Amino acid sequence: MGQAGAVDPLTPEAFDAIVEDALDEVPEELMAMLDNVVFLVEDEPPADDPELLGVYDGIPLTERSDAWSSGTLPDRIILFRGPLTRMCEDLEELTEEIAVTVVHEIAHHFGIDDDALHELGWG
């Protein structure tokens, strides 16, 4: 292992494969409800939030109006490889943490805020 408590550096391809495994753990019903969402991976989050694991970038379903159209760019759920691999000790934990992060960001797509997520045990 590299630094204590971190997954050895993974190639982008290996990390992407783990993301695929993690997405398989997200309930199918939840994935089927997504509307115009893409999943992306970036190396590091913005410098002002270095521990950020993921972010939802888009317009929640609850805030979409009639003006929102199918010509709109997809919402994005971005996972940050660096913080995720640094906080996990093995690949199993990494897969689980990615799945939790994805569910957290999907919740934002549905208009569920952090307070509600904490109440549901997903915070």
C-alpha positions as CSV (number, residue, x, y, z in Angstrom):
1,M,0.0,0.0,0.0
2,G,1.0,3.6,-0.6
3,Q,0.2,6.0,2.2
4,A,-1.6,4.6,5.2
5,G,-5.3,4.2,4.7
6,A,-5.3,4.8,1.0
7,V,-6.0,2.6,-2.0
8,D,-2.9,2.3,-4.2
9,P,-2.9,4.7,-7.1
10,L,-5.3,3.3,-9.7
11,T,-5.2,3.9,-13.4
12,P,-8.1,5.9,-14.7
13,E,-9.4,2.7,-16.4
14,A,-9.2,0.7,-13.2
15,F,-11.1,3.5,-11.3
16,D,-13.7,3.6,-14.0
17,A,-14.2,-0.1,-13.7
18,I,-14.8,0.3,-10.0
19,V,-17.3,3.1,-10.7
20,E,-19.2,0.7,-13.0
21,D,-19.3,-1.9,-10.2
22,A,-20.5,0.8,-7.8
23,L,-23.2,1.9,-10.2
24,D,-24.4,-1.7,-10.4
25,E,-25.0,-1.5,-6.6
26,V,-27.3,1.5,-6.9
27,P,-30.9,0.3,-6.9
28,E,-32.2,-0.1,-10.5
29,E,-35.4,1.7,-9.7
30,L,-33.3,4.7,-8.7
31,M,-31.2,4.6,-11.9
32,A,-34.3,4.3,-14.0
33,M,-35.7,7.5,-12.6
34,L,-32.8,9.6,-13.7
35,D,-33.6,12.1,-16.4
36,N,-30.8,13.3,-18.7
37,V,-27.9,12.7,-16.3
38,V,-24.3,11.7,-17.2
39,F,-21.6,10.4,-14.8
40,L,-18.1,11.8,-15.1
41,V,-14.9,11.2,-13.2
42,E,-12.3,14.0,-12.5
43,D,-9.0,13.7,-10.7
44,E,-9.5,16.3,-8.0
45,P,-12.3,18.6,-6.7
46,P,-12.0,22.4,-6.7
47,A,-9.1,23.7,-4.5
48,D,-11.6,25.3,-2.1
49,D,-13.1,21.9,-1.2
50,P,-10.3,19.4,-1.4
51,E,-12.2,16.6,0.4
52,L,-15.3,16.7,-1.9
53,L,-16.1,13.2,-3.1
54,G,-18.7,14.1,-5.7
55,V,-20.9,16.8,-6.9
56,Y,-24.3,17.2,-8.7
57,D,-24.2,19.8,-11.4
58,G,-27.6,20.5,-12.9
59,I,-31.2,21.5,-12.3
60,P,-33.1,19.2,-9.8
61,L,-36.2,17.6,-11.2
62,T,-38.2,19.6,-8.6
63,E,-36.9,22.9,-10.0
64,R,-37.4,22.2,-13.7
65,S,-40.0,24.3,-15.4
66,D,-41.7,24.0,-18.8
67,A,-38.8,26.1,-20.2
68,W,-36.5,23.2,-19.4
69,S,-36.3,21.2,-22.6
70,S,-34.8,18.0,-24.0
71,G,-32.3,20.3,-25.8
72,T,-30.8,21.1,-22.5
73,L,-27.3,19.7,-21.7
74,P,-27.5,16.7,-19.4
75,D,-27.1,17.2,-15.7
76,R,-23.7,15.9,-14.5
77,I,-22.7,13.8,-11.5
78,I,-19.0,14.2,-11.1
79,L,-16.9,11.8,-8.9
80,F,-13.5,12.9,-7.7
81,R,-10.9,10.1,-7.9
82,G,-8.3,11.6,-5.6
83,P,-10.3,12.1,-2.4
84,L,-12.2,8.8,-2.9
85,T,-9.0,6.7,-3.3
86,R,-7.3,8.5,-0.4
87,M,-10.1,7.9,2.1
88,C,-10.6,4.2,1.3
89,E,-8.3,1.3,2.5
90,D,-9.2,-1.3,-0.1
91,L,-11.2,-1.8,-3.3
92,E,-14.3,-3.1,-1.5
93,E,-14.5,0.1,0.6
94,L,-13.8,2.2,-2.4
95,T,-16.7,0.6,-4.4
96,E,-19.0,1.0,-1.4
97,E,-18.0,4.7,-1.0
98,I,-18.5,5.4,-4.7
99,A,-22.0,3.8,-4.5
100,V,-22.9,6.0,-1.4
101,T,-21.6,9.1,-3.2
102,V,-23.5,8.3,-6.3
103,V,-26.8,7.8,-4.3
104,H,-26.1,11.1,-2.5
105,E,-25.7,13.0,-5.7
106,I,-28.7,11.3,-7.4
107,A,-30.7,12.5,-4.4
108,H,-29.7,16.0,-5.2
109,H,-31.0,15.4,-8.8
110,F,-34.4,14.5,-7.2
111,G,-34.3,17.7,-5.1
112,I,-33.4,16.1,-1.8
113,D,-31.1,18.3,0.2
114,D,-28.2,17.3,2.6
115,D,-30.4,17.7,5.7
116,A,-33.0,15.2,4.4
117,L,-30.2,12.8,3.4
118,H,-28.7,12.9,6.9
119,E,-32.2,12.0,8.3
120,L,-32.4,9.1,5.9
121,G,-28.9,7.9,6.9
122,W,-27.2,8.8,3.6
123,G,-25.5,12.0,4.8
